[in-house]
Amino acid sequence: MSRSVLLTWLAATAAALGLTMATLEPLAAQARWDPKTPKLPMARTWGAYKAKMPPYTPPRTPDGVPDLQGTWGGPGGAGGDDIEEHEYVDVTTPPQETFVSDPPDGRIPYTAYGLAQRNAHRAGLSRGWPGESAERLYADPNTYCMVSIGPRGGIGEIIQQPGVVMMVTARTHRVIPTDGRPHPGDRAKFWRGVSRGRWESNTLVIDVRGLNGKHWFDSVGNYHTDNARMVERLTLVDANTIDYELTVEDPTVYSRPWKMNYPVRRAGTGGTDNATGTYNWRATPLVDKDPYAREVWENNCTEGIGVNVRNMHSLGFKWFRGVTPPR
């Protein structure tokens, strides 16, 4: 269950059992942020730091392409709580810089229609925000353990073989051919689309098409439709850091293409200290307390998905089935 609906579900469960939220407080502990949390760094801070980094020549695989192999963490910070710049929202969403590096204002360039749809998603989340709808609308698709591209999709473990790159995460895996084969027809739609990769100097470029448009980038309703095309660019900028850039095009709901940019760290190296908001930009190795920290293990999110579905529907939430483009 995502953090955007966890507290709503806990409150409803407590009421049904005749309990108070204080009784269930330990269950929600990891979802709660203090209002005094410093603003967590993201695209703006990363861009400034990256501009000062010296050039880096990555190691090569036997077939001569950059070696990106290893296990990689997420973007740090609060993940996909809200990819746009925001102050403290509630106990589930601390202040954080925007993930959006272009446009310069850090905002997703929605059309008027696209923004109205996003705002409707947000108003129906029932999170106690000003101006929210009295009707619960869609549950965050991540509640149902669905996977996506971008901050919430992750990279996981990268495994390379000649002509192919594989990304293995706790929930799923991607097989990305880099041998020049074309995309299949546009009629095939998937949660993470269909990926085709190529190498441009030291950068792995992944062209993603065939997305089903049924996911959100974050827990507050920022989305794309099934007309979207995404291009990921992964560049090793030091031994333990991948510079990750995602370009999103979708003329259905955006007025122009836009980009996200953030660092992805090798497992066991530096990142955001969420307690203080500081960042270990040098990605220096940390001492692993867990001997398996660099391995990707399957999690059981989808095994209990029926319970999540029933709970969300009992609270009045619906499945998000995508945004239909205006005619």
C-alpha positions as CSV (number, residue, x, y, z in Angstrom):
1,M,0.0,0.0,0.0
2,S,1.4,3.4,-0.9
3,R,2.0,6.1,1.6
4,S,-0.6,8.4,0.0
5,V,-3.4,6.1,1.2
6,L,-1.9,4.3,4.1
7,L,-3.1,6.7,6.7
8,T,-6.5,6.9,5.2
9,W,-6.8,3.1,5.4
10,L,-5.4,3.1,8.9
11,A,-8.0,5.6,10.0
12,A,-10.8,3.7,8.5
13,T,-9.6,0.4,10.0
14,A,-9.3,2.0,13.4
15,A,-12.8,3.4,13.2
16,A,-14.2,0.0,12.1
17,L,-12.5,-1.6,15.1
18,G,-13.5,1.1,17.5
19,L,-9.8,2.1,18.0
20,T,-8.0,5.4,17.8
21,M,-5.2,6.2,15.4
22,A,-2.8,6.3,18.3
23,T,-3.4,2.5,18.7
24,L,-2.2,2.0,15.1
25,E,0.6,4.5,15.3
26,P,3.4,2.0,15.1
27,L,2.1,0.6,11.8
28,A,2.3,4.1,10.2
29,A,5.6,5.2,11.7
30,Q,7.7,4.9,8.6
31,A,5.1,7.0,6.6
32,R,5.3,10.0,8.9
33,W,7.5,13.0,8.4
34,D,8.0,15.9,10.8
35,P,6.9,19.3,9.6
36,K,10.4,20.6,10.3
37,T,12.1,18.2,7.9
38,P,14.5,20.2,5.7
39,K,13.7,20.4,2.0
40,L,15.2,17.2,0.4
41,P,17.5,17.8,-2.6
42,M,16.7,16.6,-6.1
43,A,17.1,18.0,-9.6
44,R,18.3,21.5,-8.9
45,T,20.9,20.5,-6.3
46,W,22.0,17.6,-8.4
47,G,22.4,19.7,-11.5
48,A,24.6,22.3,-9.7
49,Y,26.8,19.5,-8.2
50,K,27.0,17.6,-11.5
51,A,28.3,20.7,-13.3
52,K,31.4,20.7,-11.1
53,M,32.2,17.1,-11.5
54,P,35.4,16.2,-13.4
55,P,35.0,14.1,-16.6
56,Y,34.8,10.3,-16.0
57,T,35.7,7.4,-18.2
58,P,33.6,4.4,-17.3
59,P,35.0,0.8,-17.4
60,R,34.1,-1.3,-20.4
61,T,32.5,-4.7,-20.8
62,P,34.4,-7.3,-23.0
63,D,32.2,-6.2,-26.0
64,G,33.4,-2.6,-25.5
65,V,30.3,-0.8,-24.1
66,P,30.2,1.1,-20.7
67,D,29.9,-1.4,-17.8
68,L,26.9,-0.3,-15.7
69,Q,26.5,-3.7,-14.0
70,G,25.7,-3.8,-10.3
71,T,22.8,-3.0,-8.0
72,W,21.5,0.5,-7.9
73,G,19.2,2.3,-5.5
74,G,16.4,4.8,-6.2
75,P,16.6,8.6,-6.5
76,G,16.8,9.1,-2.7
77,G,14.7,11.6,-0.9
78,A,11.0,10.8,-0.6
79,G,10.9,8.9,-3.9
80,G,7.7,9.5,-5.8
81,D,5.7,11.4,-3.2
82,D,5.4,14.4,-5.5
83,I,7.8,14.9,-8.3
84,E,7.2,18.7,-8.5
85,E,8.7,21.2,-6.0
86,H,6.7,21.4,-2.8
87,E,6.8,22.4,0.8
88,Y,5.6,20.2,3.6
89,V,2.3,18.7,2.5
90,D,1.3,16.3,5.3
91,V,2.9,13.5,7.4
92,T,3.3,11.4,4.3
93,T,5.0,14.0,2.1
94,P,8.0,16.1,3.3
95,P,9.3,19.2,1.5
96,Q,11.4,18.3,-1.5
97,E,13.0,19.9,-4.6
98,T,11.4,19.1,-7.9
99,F,12.5,16.1,-10.0
100,V,11.8,18.1,-13.1
101,S,15.0,19.6,-14.6
102,D,13.3,21.1,-17.7
103,P,11.3,23.3,-17.9
104,P,13.5,25.5,-15.7
105,D,10.6,26.3,-13.3
106,G,10.4,22.6,-12.3
107,R,6.8,22.2,-13.3
108,I,5.3,19.7,-15.6
109,P,4.1,21.6,-18.7
110,Y,0.5,20.3,-18.7
111,T,-2.1,21.7,-21.2
112,A,-5.2,23.2,-19.6
113,Y,-7.0,19.9,-20.1
114,G,-4.0,17.8,-18.7
115,L,-3.7,20.0,-15.6
116,A,-7.5,19.8,-14.9
117,Q,-7.2,16.0,-15.0
118,R,-4.2,16.0,-12.6
119,N,-6.0,18.3,-10.2
120,A,-9.0,16.0,-10.2
121,H,-6.9,13.0,-9.3
122,R,-5.3,15.0,-6.5
123,A,-8.6,16.4,-5.2
124,G,-10.1,12.8,-4.9
125,L,-7.3,11.3,-2.8
126,S,-9.0,12.1,0.5
127,R,-5.8,13.2,2.2
128,G,-7.3,16.2,4.1
129,W,-5.9,18.8,1.8
130,P,-7.7,22.2,1.2
131,G,-10.1,22.1,-1.7
132,E,-10.2,18.3,-2.0
133,S,-13.3,16.6,-3.4
134,A,-15.9,15.1,-1.1
135,E,-15.8,12.0,-3.4
136,R,-12.9,9.7,-3.3
137,L,-11.7,9.1,-6.8
138,Y,-8.7,7.0,-7.8
139,A,-6.4,5.2,-5.5
140,D,-2.7,5.7,-6.3
141,P,-2.0,2.7,-8.8
142,N,1.2,2.0,-6.7
143,T,-1.2,0.8,-4.0
144,Y,-1.8,-2.3,-6.1
145,C,2.0,-2.9,-6.5
146,M,2.0,-1.8,-10.2
147,V,5.3,-0.8,-11.7
148,S,6.3,2.1,-13.8
149,I,9.1,4.0,-15.5
150,G,10.9,6.8,-13.6
151,P,11.4,7.5,-9.8
152,R,9.0,4.8,-8.7
153,G,10.2,2.2,-11.2
154,G,13.8,2.0,-10.2
155,I,16.7,0.4,-11.9
156,G,17.6,-2.4,-9.5
157,E,20.3,-4.8,-10.7
158,I,21.8,-4.2,-14.1
159,I,23.1,-7.3,-16.0
160,Q,24.7,-6.9,-19.4
161,Q,25.3,-9.3,-22.2
162,P,26.3,-8.6,-25.8
163,G,23.3,-6.9,-27.4
164,V,21.1,-6.7,-24.3
165,V,20.8,-4.9,-20.9
166,M,18.6,-6.4,-18.2
167,M,17.3,-4.5,-15.2
168,V,16.0,-6.7,-12.3
169,T,14.0,-5.2,-9.5
170,A,12.2,-6.7,-6.5
171,R,8.9,-6.9,-8.4
172,T,9.8,-7.3,-12.1
173,H,12.5,-7.1,-14.7
174,R,13.1,-5.4,-18.0
175,V,15.0,-6.9,-21.0
176,I,16.3,-4.1,-23.2
177,P,17.7,-5.2,-26.6
178,T,20.6,-2.9,-27.8
179,D,21.1,-4.8,-31.1
180,G,19.1,-2.4,-33.2
181,R,15.8,-4.3,-33.4
182,P,12.7,-2.1,-34.0
183,H,9.8,-1.6,-31.7
184,P,6.7,-3.7,-32.2
185,G,3.4,-2.2,-33.4
186,D,1.8,0.6,-31.3
187,R,-1.2,-1.6,-30.4
188,A,0.7,-3.5,-27.7
189,K,0.4,-1.6,-24.4
190,F,2.2,-2.5,-21.1
191,W,2.8,-1.0,-17.6
192,R,6.4,-0.4,-18.4
193,G,6.0,-0.3,-22.2
194,V,8.5,-1.8,-24.6
195,S,12.1,-0.7,-24.4
196,R,14.8,-0.6,-27.1
197,G,18.3,0.6,-26.2
198,R,21.3,1.9,-27.9
199,W,24.7,3.3,-26.9
200,E,25.7,6.9,-27.5
201,S,29.3,7.2,-26.4
202,N,29.2,6.6,-22.6
203,T,25.4,6.8,-22.3
204,L,22.8,4.1,-22.5
205,V,19.8,5.5,-24.3
206,I,16.5,3.6,-23.8
207,D,13.5,4.4,-26.0
208,V,10.3,3.4,-24.3
209,R,7.0,3.1,-26.2
210,G,3.8,1.1,-25.8
211,L,2.9,2.4,-22.3
212,N,-0.6,1.7,-21.1
213,G,-1.1,5.1,-19.4
214,K,-2.5,3.5,-16.2
215,H,0.2,4.6,-13.8
216,W,1.2,7.8,-12.0
217,F,4.7,9.2,-11.6
218,D,4.0,9.9,-8.0
219,S,1.4,9.5,-5.3
220,V,-0.4,12.8,-6.0
221,G,-1.8,12.2,-9.5
222,N,0.9,13.3,-11.9
223,Y,0.5,11.1,-14.9
224,H,0.8,10.4,-18.6
225,T,-1.5,8.7,-21.2
226,D,-1.0,5.7,-23.4
227,N,0.2,8.1,-26.1
228,A,3.4,8.8,-24.1
229,R,6.9,8.1,-25.3
230,M,9.8,8.2,-22.9
231,V,13.5,8.3,-23.4
232,E,15.9,7.3,-20.5
233,R,19.5,8.3,-20.5
234,L,21.9,6.5,-18.1
235,T,25.5,7.8,-17.8
236,L,28.0,6.7,-15.3
237,V,29.5,9.9,-13.9
238,D,31.7,8.3,-11.2
239,A,32.3,4.7,-10.1
240,N,29.2,4.7,-7.9
241,T,26.8,7.1,-9.5
242,I,24.5,7.0,-12.6
243,D,23.2,10.3,-13.9
244,Y,19.6,9.4,-14.8
245,E,17.6,11.6,-17.2
246,L,14.1,10.9,-18.3
247,T,12.4,12.8,-21.2
248,V,8.7,12.5,-21.4
249,E,6.6,13.3,-24.6
250,D,2.8,13.2,-24.6
251,P,1.1,15.9,-26.8
252,T,-2.2,14.6,-25.4
253,V,-1.7,16.3,-22.1
254,Y,1.6,18.2,-22.2
255,S,2.3,21.4,-24.1
256,R,6.0,20.3,-24.7
257,P,8.4,17.5,-23.8
258,W,9.9,17.7,-20.3
259,K,12.6,16.1,-18.3
260,M,13.4,14.6,-14.9
261,N,17.0,14.3,-13.7
262,Y,18.6,12.9,-10.6
263,P,21.4,10.7,-9.4
264,V,21.1,6.9,-8.8
265,R,23.6,5.4,-6.4
266,R,25.3,2.0,-6.3
267,A,24.0,-0.1,-3.4
268,G,26.1,0.5,-0.3
269,T,27.2,4.0,-1.2
270,G,26.1,7.5,-0.2
271,G,22.7,9.1,-0.7
272,T,20.1,11.2,1.1
273,D,20.0,11.3,4.9
274,N,16.3,11.8,5.3
275,A,16.6,12.8,8.9
276,T,18.6,15.9,8.1
277,G,18.0,16.4,4.4
278,T,21.7,16.3,3.7
279,Y,23.2,14.4,0.8
280,N,26.5,12.5,0.5
281,W,27.2,13.7,-3.0
282,R,30.5,11.9,-3.3
283,A,28.8,8.5,-3.1
284,T,31.6,7.1,-0.9
285,P,31.2,3.5,0.2
286,L,29.3,3.0,3.4
287,V,29.7,0.1,5.8
288,D,27.1,-2.6,5.0
289,K,25.3,-3.8,8.1
290,D,23.4,-6.3,5.9
291,P,25.6,-8.7,4.0
292,Y,22.9,-9.0,1.3
293,A,22.5,-5.3,0.8
294,R,23.8,-5.4,-2.7
295,E,21.4,-8.2,-3.8
296,V,18.0,-7.7,-5.3
297,W,15.4,-9.9,-3.5
298,E,11.9,-10.5,-4.6
299,N,9.3,-8.9,-2.3
300,N,5.8,-10.1,-1.6
301,C,3.9,-7.0,-2.5
302,T,1.7,-8.7,-5.2
303,E,1.0,-11.8,-3.0
304,G,-1.4,-9.8,-0.8
305,I,-2.8,-7.6,-3.5
306,G,-6.3,-8.9,-3.1
307,V,-6.5,-7.4,0.4
308,N,-5.4,-4.0,-0.9
309,V,-7.9,-4.0,-3.7
310,R,-10.7,-4.9,-1.3
311,N,-9.7,-2.3,1.2
312,M,-9.4,0.5,-1.3
313,H,-12.7,-0.3,-2.9
314,S,-14.4,-0.5,0.5
315,L,-13.2,3.1,1.1
316,G,-14.7,4.3,-2.1
317,F,-11.6,4.4,-4.3
318,K,-11.6,3.2,-7.9
319,W,-9.0,1.8,-10.2
320,F,-7.3,4.4,-12.3
321,R,-7.8,3.3,-15.9
322,G,-6.0,6.1,-17.6
323,V,-7.0,9.5,-19.1
324,T,-9.0,9.5,-22.3
325,P,-7.6,12.2,-24.7
326,P,-10.0,14.9,-25.6
327,R,-11.5,14.7,-29.1
